[in-house]
Amino acid sequence: MAAEKDKHIANILSVLPETPGCYQFFDDKGTIIYVGKAKNLKRRVTSYFQKEHDDNKTRVLVKQIRDLKYIVVDTEEDALLLENSLIKEYRPRYNVLLKDDKTYPSIVVKNEYFPRVFATRNIVKDGSRYYGPYPSAYTAKVVLQMIKEIYPLRTCSYPLTPESIAQGKYKVCLQYHIKRCKGPCEGLQSLEEYQDNITQIKEILRGNISKISKLLYESMQVLASELLFEEAQQIKEKYDIVENYRSKSTVVTPMLHNIDVFSFAESDRSAYINYMHIGNGSIVQAYTFEYKKRLEEAKEELLSLGIIEMRNRFNSTAREIIVPFPIEMELENITIVVPQRGDKKKLLDLSLMNVKQYKVDKLKQAEKLNPEQRNTQLLKDIQHALKLDKLPTHIECFDNSNIQGSDAVAACVVFKMGKPSKKDYRKYIIKTVEGPDDYASMKEVVRRRYLRLLNEGSPLPDLIIADGGKGQMEAIRQVIEDDLRICIPIAGLAKDKKHRTSELLYGFPPVSIGLVQQSPLFRLLEQMQNEVHRFAISFHKDKRSKSQTRSELDDIKGIGEKTKVLLLQQYKSVKRLREAPIEELSRLIGPAKAKLLLTALNKEGNK
């Protein structure tokens, strides 16, 4: 049992993303016993299982862990907020719970005649707008301070109305005299001007500060052009504050309550659905699951099944459901929406991020458990892209290598089931081609390769790939189809100006097959191209190196490699060998070899 648990946990740890998020540990009863946050999920969660902990409570916790789940978010601050929500919802045994159980602060724009703007921990459904929550009171205070420095706002709690202002019930306070408020209580500021400021403040709190930044910048430029440099500097300080500010709190908007959020992703064989339930300004449930496809079910059908499944499982009573695309589904007294912008769209994006991460993790786990499955899928991708009749389990790639026609060689590398089969690699010295003619060299090598396979009765490849463009492909086609009369699909891998794999060519005349850069299929083809190029280049270097070290001793029968090395180490050159006394040579290599050597060298020198 322990071995199964360790294997299960290790499998999850191996695919954890290196992103911010929250993690949940479960015991053998499926109860959440600990919730934590992390800037890097993989590093933090893995640390629990890779070392012996000094703290006894941590050791006890780790021993009880039987499963773990996680939710990815955008930032570390989001992880902090989500952790707070989950701890309050589930109250895990090993988490520290705040005695006052305070929520994180938000900033409210009150639903009033002259709206006030302030920080609060209490969410009141009175039509006011709430922004946040913020990870600390200090963060909310900094945001409010920035707003108040830019916009003069009232801080009093007077119940201002048009009638009370007209009757002169209220008097300006110190904030008016220090220019922090323009006195709307006495009618000294119009409602239109005040509401215009409130509109801009809402944009800042939403994080949409580009318009505000532009207005401040233009105002700064106007003041500077009028030589009002002190006023321009004041605006510049406000502009810098706005530019540096970004509201990072995007986990949950407090006013969104009792909402279900669903997102969808799919692969060839599976559909993945993420479910989140939003209640009381928190993510109170988050769950992702997988459907194994049986038929060619539409994504709308699968998502509808998932919605019913999750709502029944978690007894959801939400009256609003957020989905990523329209579905033909009607539930009594329930609204189904596809948000395009705003806070609901942010929730949908968070759900989408989690379902995509779940899909990636599942595929990685499948690859670790069954590596052949991944390669088979890549070969299916090649088969689909090139519309081949059969799966290309046997692929051969060709490349030439020469320098201005000298020491011309070629190479053939073989891939079986998407992996290099090095025992089947072949090297070729070009025999019939004079000068640098790549197309003629390719024809010679391909003809030699497949004539031999045909004569031996060996299996032919399912696909031939040329490390080159249309010319190389045509050279291969002429040999395969016109000369040998056999049928093997031919493709080409072309490179860009920076000598990087750029496109896959197929057909006659060849056309470019679209490839997603850095996709698994692209990397497999790039590996094939790099491998055949490496093999050809290394063979060419080896051959060129041998030709450059060749000497007259190579042509003398009876003088082997060891004798040759011994002579060159002693005399350094053939010229000195000719001049050496026969007695000296006899002592070194024997009388018979010495006589044979000098006779051959003198005969060669007299030509």
Number of C-alpha atoms within 10 A of each C-alpha: 6 8 8 10 14 14 12 14 17 13 17 18 19 14 18 21 18 14 18 23 26 27 21 22 23 19 17 11 7 12 16 22 19 22 25 21 25 22 20 17 23 19 15 16 21 16 12 14 16 8 9 10 14 8 8 8 11 13 15 12 17 14 11 13 21 19 18 19 16 22 25 26 22 17 17 20 22 25 25 22 25 25 22 25 21 23 22 18 14 16 17 19 14 15 14 11 13 11 6 6 9 11 20 18 23 25 22 23 20 17 13 13 13 23 18 16 22 16 20 17 14 14 18 14 9 9 11 14 19 25 22 23 29 25 21 15 15 11 15 23 16 12 20 17 13 15 21 16 14 19 18 17 24 23 14 13 7 12 12 18 13 12 9 15 17 12 10 11 12 17 12 17 14 9 16 17 11 9 11 17 22 21 21 20 25 17 17 13 13 12 14 10 9 19 14 10 17 19 10 17 22 18 15 21 21 18 16 15 20 13 12 16 18 13 12 21 17 12 17 22 16 13 16 15 11 9 11 13 14 11 13 21 14 13 20 17 15 20 20 13 17 21 14 7 15 15 18 17 23 22 24 26 22 20 19 15 18 19 20 27 26 27 26 24 19 18 12 9 11 13 21 22 27 27 25 22 23 21 19 16 18 24 24 18 16 19 17 21 14 17 15 12 14 8 7 8 10 8 15 15 12 17 24 16 13 23 21 12 12 21 15 11 9 10 9 14 13 18 15 16 17 22 24 19 15 11 15 8 10 10 9 6 8 12 13 19 16 15 16 11 9 9 17 19 16 17 24 25 16 22 28 22 17 25 28 18 18 25 22 16 19 16 15 19 17 15 14 15 11 11 12 15 14 18 20 16 16 20 22 19 16 18 17 13 14 17 11 14 10 12 18 24 18 19 23 24 24 27 26 27 25 20 12 10 15 14 21 26 25 27 25 24 25 23 19 17 18 21 16 17 15 11 8 12 16 15 15 19 18 21 12 9 16 12 15 16 14 20 16 17 27 25 20 21 25 20 18 12 14 19 14 12 13 13 8 9 9 10 10 16 17 19 21 22 26 27 22 20 18 19 14 23 26 21 19 25 24 15 19 21 12 10 10 14 11 14 12 14 19 23 30 27 24 19 17 9 7 7 8 12 21 18 22 24 23 21 16 12 9 17 14 15 13 12 13 11 12 10 9 15 19 19 14 17 19 19 15 24 25 15 18 24 21 14 21 26 19 14 20 25 15 12 15 16 12 10 11 8 7 10 12 11 20 12 11 14 11 13 16 12 11 8 15 15 12 13 18 15 10 11 14 12 12 15 11 11 18 17 11 13 11 17 12 12 19 14 10 15 15 13 15 11 17 19 14 14 22 18 14 16 17 12 10 10 10 6 5
